Amino acid sequence: SPLPSVTSNNSTISDCGKAGQLQHPSGHHVGMQHKESLPNSISFSSTISACEKAGRQHASGLPMGMQQHELLPNVISYSSTISASVKAGPWQRASGILLDMQQNDRLPNLSSYSSTIS
């Protein structure tokens, strides 16, 4: 049977997040290891957003996961990850992501800082 496309995997991730049914988002990436369905920036952004909606802490490792797939997380990816982390757990995790963002030459913006202190 054909492998699911990146688009269908991204839709699944997004739908799970909207329904609050995301148990471990990186599990959706496991099925995306074939060349035809490797995760892309949208895959990671959808997962970060789903984590935020589902109140899951798993978002904090996603910028590093993007780098492992040779994708560069941008300010929006980092800010969303910070927001998801703050909603799911201790604020210290969010400040660590902010520091990681700066160490990777991504300049935080107002949203990044606001999410960290909210």
HULIN-V179723 format. One line per field, one symbol per residue. ss: DSSP state (H for helix, E for strand, - for the rest). psi: psi as a letter, one per 40 degrees, with the letter a starting at -180 (. if undefined). burial: + if it has 24 or more other C-alpha atoms within 12 Angstrom, else -. A space follows every 50 residues. Layout:
ss=???
psi=???
burial=???
This chain:
ss=-----HHHHHHHHHHHHHH------HHHHH----HHH---HHHHHHHHHH HHHH--HHHHHHHHHHHH------HHHHHHHHHHHHHH--HHHHHHHHHH HHH------HHHHHHHH-
psi=iiiiidddddddddddddeffhdhdeddddefeidefiiadddddddddd dddefieeddedddddddefihhadddddddddddddeaidddddddddd dddffhhiaddddddde.
burial=-----+--++-+++-++----+-+++-++-++-----+++++++++++++ ++++++++++++++++-----+++++++++++++++++--+-+++-++-+ +------+---++-++--
